[in-house]
Amino acid sequence: MSATNTLDLDRKLSALEVRYEELSHLMAQPETTSDPVLRQKYGREYASLSDVVRQYQALKSTRQQISDTEQMLSEGLDDEMRALAYEELERLRAQESELAGAVRVALLPKDIMDDRNAIVTVQAGAGGDEAGLFAADLVRMYLRYADEKRWSVEVLDTNESGIGGYKEAVFEVRGRGAYARLKYEGGTHRVQRVPTTESQGRIHTSTAKVIVLPEAEEIEVEIRPEDIRVDVYRSTGHGGQSVNTTDSAVRLTHLPTGLVVTCQDEKSQLKNKAKALGVLRSRLWDMEQQKRAAEQGAARRLQVRTGDRSEKIRTYNFPQDRVTDHRINLTLHNLPGILSGELDPMIDALISSDQAEKLAAMVGE
């Protein structure tokens, strides 16, 4: 970072620190304590600044310690004290670098949806039965990852293929950081392997599409009853078997957009309808976000909306035991581990790359 950008960043941080102290004073005033609306307004802004201001104050303290240590060295010390001072200086400079990075990350605009639960849809793409099996592999990978994170998962709908795969599976992941981390999984995933049905040992390429949406609230997306057609039918299991004797499965069609959502996991028609409405709400919210992005001329980088092989974000190559994320050109040679839910190294790298891009844009402002 250039000296000019560093100076601009320090000015911005200093202004935020002044505002933070001002808010602390305002919240203590009688007119604020007696007004719940004003108290909530100031409290929300104060909380949003707390992290970055604390990091900045720690950074300033470290810089002062560096200055004091350098001053001691300039005044002349015996050999033993000089060695200790240089050792302390090295530690402080490493701490300064770490805190400076943390401050810049804390300054990044927060995705207001990051604290939400995630609704994940996995759909088989190109590749026939093998694509369905790959979709099932991805579902198991996310379920194991959720278990590792101690998130809870609720299956909302599944459409199985005849050989143990999925044409589509929809499930909700609930827990702290669920959407914040899983949103990086959205896009087309590609697998290269020899199918069990392949007698000549040829490698096949198949795809599956993953869509990750935040759980949308009623206040954010209004769904009018007259805009929905509700169809009920009997839930079906593997091979088309009926899993109960009542019409509990629900299909919702949103007439203005043509979106269709089904849910058959519960034996209660009412519960299935409520779950289907939740998925529909999230998909309508996402449509609105895409529309706004298109109007602003901003293409969404992280999620690819088609199942074509050419539009891929990640490749799982079995013969070479590698997984490559094409967005950040990262290759890991731990395919069995990743499919067992060891996704953190990949997701952490994606988050770091995303933060780096946002930091570069922020500094360039």
C-alpha positions in Angstrom: 0.0 0.0 0.0 1.4 3.4 -1.0 2.1 6.1 1.6 -0.7 8.2 0.2 -3.2 5.4 0.6 -2.0 4.6 4.1 -2.5 8.3 5.0 -6.0 8.3 3.5 -6.8 5.1 5.5 -5.5 6.7 8.7 -7.6 9.7 8.2 -10.7 7.6 7.6 -9.9 5.5 10.8 -9.3 8.7 12.8 -12.7 10.1 11.7 -14.4 6.8 12.7 -12.7 7.0 16.1 -14.0 10.5 16.6 -17.5 9.4 15.6 -17.3 6.4 18.0 -16.5 8.7 20.9 -19.2 11.1 19.9 -21.8 8.3 19.8 -20.6 7.2 23.3 -21.4 10.7 24.5 -24.7 10.9 22.7 -26.0 7.6 24.1 -25.4 8.9 27.6 -27.6 12.0 27.1 -31.0 12.2 28.8 -32.8 12.8 25.4 -31.3 9.6 24.1 -31.9 7.4 27.1 -35.6 8.4 27.1 -36.1 7.9 23.3 -36.0 4.2 22.3 -35.9 5.0 18.6 -32.9 7.3 19.0 -31.3 4.9 21.5 -31.6 2.0 18.9 -30.2 4.2 16.1 -27.1 5.3 18.0 -26.6 1.9 19.5 -26.6 0.2 16.1 -24.1 2.6 14.7 -21.9 2.4 17.9 -21.9 -1.4 17.7 -21.0 -1.4 14.0 -17.9 0.8 14.7 -16.8 -1.1 17.8 -14.6 -3.7 16.1 -12.8 -1.4 13.8 -12.2 1.2 16.4 -10.8 -1.3 18.9 -8.5 -2.7 16.3 -7.3 0.8 15.3 -6.7 1.8 18.9 -4.6 -1.4 19.4 -2.7 -0.5 16.2 -2.0 3.0 17.4 -0.8 1.7 20.8 1.6 -0.8 19.0 2.9 2.0 16.8 3.6 4.1 19.8 5.5 1.2 21.4 7.6 0.9 18.2 8.4 4.6 18.3 9.4 4.4 22.0 11.7 1.4 21.3 13.3 3.1 18.4 13.9 6.1 20.5 15.6 3.9 23.2 17.9 2.4 20.5 18.9 5.9 19.3 20.0 6.9 22.8 22.6 4.2 23.0 22.3 1.0 25.0 24.7 -1.7 26.2 24.9 -4.8 24.0 22.5 -6.9 26.1 19.8 -4.2 26.3 20.3 -3.5 22.5 19.7 -7.1 21.7 16.6 -7.2 23.8 15.3 -4.0 22.2 15.8 -5.3 18.7 14.0 -8.5 19.6 11.1 -6.4 21.0 11.1 -4.2 17.9 10.8 -7.3 15.6 7.9 -8.6 17.7 6.1 -5.2 17.6 6.5 -4.8 13.9 5.0 -8.2 13.2 2.2 -7.2 15.5 1.7 -3.9 13.7 1.5 -5.7 10.4 -1.1 -8.2 11.8 -3.2 -5.4 13.3 -3.1 -3.3 10.2 -4.5 -6.2 8.2 -7.2 -6.8 10.8 -8.1 -3.1 10.7 -8.5 -3.1 6.9 -10.6 -6.3 7.0 -12.8 -4.7 9.8 -13.4 -1.7 7.5 -14.8 -3.8 4.7 -18.6 -3.4 4.2 -20.5 -6.2 5.8 -22.9 -8.4 3.8 -26.1 -7.9 5.8 -27.1 -11.5 4.9 -24.0 -13.1 6.3 -25.7 -13.9 9.7 -28.6 -15.7 8.0 -29.2 -19.4 7.6 -28.5 -20.8 4.2 -30.8 -22.6 1.8 -28.8 -24.9 -0.5 -30.0 -26.5 -3.7 -27.9 -29.1 -5.5 -29.0 -30.0 -9.0 -27.6 -32.6 -11.4 -26.3 -31.0 -14.5 -24.7 -32.5 -17.6 -23.7 -36.2 -17.5 -26.8 -38.3 -17.0 -26.8 -40.8 -14.2 -23.2 -39.9 -13.2 -24.3 -36.3 -12.7 -26.9 -37.5 -10.3 -24.4 -39.5 -8.4 -22.0 -36.5 -8.2 -24.9 -34.3 -7.0 -25.4 -36.9 -4.2 -21.6 -36.7 -3.4 -21.9 -32.9 -3.0 -25.0 -33.2 -0.8 -23.1 -35.6 1.5 -20.1 -33.2 1.5 -22.1 -30.3 2.7 -24.0 -32.4 5.3 -20.6 -33.5 6.7 -19.3 -30.0 6.6 -22.3 -28.8 8.5 -21.9 -31.5 11.0 -18.2 -30.5 11.5 -19.4 -26.9 12.1 -22.1 -28.0 14.4 -24.8 -26.5 12.2 -28.2 -28.1 12.0 -29.6 -29.3 8.6 -33.2 -29.8 7.6 -33.9 -31.5 4.3 -36.7 -29.6 2.5 -37.1 -31.6 -0.7 -35.3 -34.3 -2.7 -35.9 -35.7 -6.2 -33.9 -38.9 -6.4 -32.6 -40.7 -9.5 -32.9 -44.4 -9.9 -29.4 -45.4 -9.0 -28.9 -43.6 -5.7 -28.2 -40.1 -7.1 -30.2 -36.9 -6.9 -31.8 -34.9 -9.7 -32.2 -32.2 -7.1 -31.9 -31.8 -3.3 -32.9 -28.8 -1.3 -31.9 -28.3 2.4 -31.6 -25.6 4.9 -28.4 -25.1 7.0 -28.9 -23.3 10.3 -26.1 -21.9 12.4 -23.6 -19.1 12.9 -21.7 -18.3 9.7 -23.8 -20.8 7.6 -24.5 -18.4 4.7 -21.4 -16.4 5.2 -19.3 -19.4 4.4 -21.5 -21.6 2.2 -22.3 -18.7 -0.2 -18.8 -19.3 -1.8 -20.0 -22.7 -2.9 -22.6 -21.4 -5.3 -21.9 -22.2 -9.0 -21.2 -25.2 -11.3 -19.1 -28.0 -10.0 -17.4 -30.4 -12.4 -16.2 -34.0 -11.7 -13.8 -36.1 -13.8 -13.7 -39.8 -12.9 -14.4 -43.3 -14.2 -18.0 -44.2 -13.4 -18.7 -47.5 -11.8 -20.8 -48.4 -14.8 -17.9 -47.7 -17.2 -16.4 -51.1 -18.4 -13.6 -49.7 -20.4 -12.1 -47.4 -17.8 -12.8 -44.2 -19.6 -12.9 -40.9 -17.7 -16.3 -39.1 -17.8 -17.0 -35.5 -17.1 -20.2 -34.5 -15.3 -21.5 -31.4 -13.6 -23.8 -30.4 -10.8 -25.1 -26.9 -10.0 -25.1 -25.5 -6.4 -27.3 -22.6 -5.5 -26.8 -21.0 -2.0 -29.3 -18.4 -0.9 -29.8 -16.6 2.5 -33.0 -17.3 4.3 -35.2 -14.3 3.5 -37.7 -12.9 6.0 -41.3 -12.1 5.4 -40.7 -8.4 5.9 -38.1 -8.5 3.0 -40.2 -10.3 0.5 -44.0 -10.0 0.3 -45.8 -12.9 -1.3 -49.5 -12.2 -2.0 -51.8 -15.3 -1.6 -53.4 -14.5 -5.0 -50.0 -14.8 -6.7 -49.5 -18.5 -5.6 -51.1 -21.7 -7.0 -50.9 -24.5 -4.5 -51.0 -28.1 -5.6 -50.9 -31.0 -3.2 -50.0 -34.7 -4.0 -48.6 -37.8 -2.3 -45.0 -37.8 -1.2 -42.9 -40.2 -3.2 -39.7 -42.0 -2.2 -37.0 -43.9 -4.0 -38.3 -45.3 -7.3 -41.6 -43.5 -7.1 -42.8 -45.3 -4.0 -45.4 -43.5 -1.9 -44.0 -42.8 1.5 -47.4 -42.0 3.1 -51.1 -42.3 2.2 -52.1 -38.6 2.4 -51.7 -35.7 0.1 -49.0 -34.0 2.2 -46.5 -33.0 -0.5 -46.8 -29.4 -1.7 -46.0 -27.7 -4.9 -46.1 -23.9 -5.0 -46.1 -22.0 -8.3 -45.5 -18.2 -8.1 -47.6 -17.0 -11.0 -45.9 -13.6 -11.7 -42.4 -15.2 -12.1 -43.2 -18.9 -12.9 -41.0 -20.0 -10.0 -41.9 -23.5 -8.8 -41.0 -24.9 -5.3 -41.9 -28.3 -4.0 -41.6 -29.7 -0.5 -42.4 -33.3 0.7 -40.1 -34.0 3.6 -42.8 -33.6 6.3 -45.9 -35.7 6.8 -47.8 -32.5 7.5 -49.1 -30.6 4.5 -49.1 -27.4 6.5 -45.5 -27.8 7.5 -44.5 -28.6 3.9 -46.3 -25.5 2.7 -44.5 -23.3 5.3 -41.1 -24.7 4.3 -41.9 -24.3 0.6 -42.9 -20.7 1.2 -39.5 -20.1 2.9 -37.6 -21.4 -0.1 -39.8 -19.4 -2.5 -39.2 -16.3 -0.5 -35.4 -16.7 -0.7 -35.6 -17.4 -4.5 -37.7 -14.3 -5.0 -35.2 -12.2 -3.0 -32.4 -13.6 -5.1 -34.2 -12.7 -8.3 -34.6 -9.1 -7.1 -30.9 -8.9 -6.2 -29.9 -10.2 -9.7 -32.2 -7.7 -11.3 -30.6 -4.8 -9.3 -27.1 -6.1 -10.2 -28.0 -6.2 -13.9 -29.4 -2.7 -13.8 -26.2 -1.5 -12.2 -24.1 -3.4 -14.8 -22.5 -5.6 -12.1 -22.2 -9.3 -12.9 -22.3 -11.5 -9.9 -18.9 -13.2 -9.7 -19.4 -16.0 -7.2 -22.5 -17.8 -8.5 -22.8 -19.3 -11.9 -26.4 -19.7 -13.0 -26.3 -22.5 -15.5 -25.3 -26.2 -15.4 -23.1 -26.1 -18.5 -19.7 -27.7 -18.3 -18.0 -24.6 -19.6 -19.2 -22.4 -16.7 -17.5 -24.1 -13.9 -16.1 -22.8 -10.6 -14.5 -26.0 -9.3 -13.2 -29.3 -10.7 -13.0 -32.6 -8.7 -10.4 -34.8 -10.6 -10.4 -38.3 -9.2 -7.5 -39.8 -11.2 -5.2 -37.0 -10.1 -6.6 -36.7 -6.5 -7.1 -33.0 -6.9 -9.7 -30.3 -6.4 -9.2 -27.0 -8.3 -11.2 -23.8 -7.6 -10.9 -21.9 -10.9 -12.0 -18.5 -9.4 -8.7 -18.3 -7.4 -6.6 -20.9 -9.2 -6.2 -22.9 -6.0 -5.5 -26.7 -6.3 -5.6 -29.0 -3.3 -4.6 -32.7 -3.4 -7.0 -34.0 -0.8 -10.1 -35.0 -2.8 -11.3 -37.7 -0.3 -11.0 -35.3 2.6 -12.8 -32.5 0.8 -15.7 -34.8 -0.2 -15.8 -35.8 3.5 -16.5 -32.2 4.5 -13.0 -30.8 4.9 -13.9 -27.6 3.1 -12.4 -24.9 5.4 -9.0 -24.6 3.5 -10.9 -24.0 0.2 -13.5 -21.6 1.7 -10.9 -19.7 3.8 -8.9 -19.1 0.6 -12.0 -17.8 -1.2 -12.8 -15.5 1.7 -9.2 -14.2 1.7 -9.3 -13.6 -2.0 -12.7 -11.8 -1.7 -11.4 -9.6 1.1 -8.3 -8.7 -0.9 -10.4 -7.6 -3.9 -12.6 -5.5 -1.6 -9.6 -4.0 0.1 -8.0 -3.1 -3.2 -11.3 -1.4 -4.3 -11.6 0.4 -0.9 -8.0 1.7 -1.0 -8.5 2.9 -4.6 -11.6 5.0 -3.7 
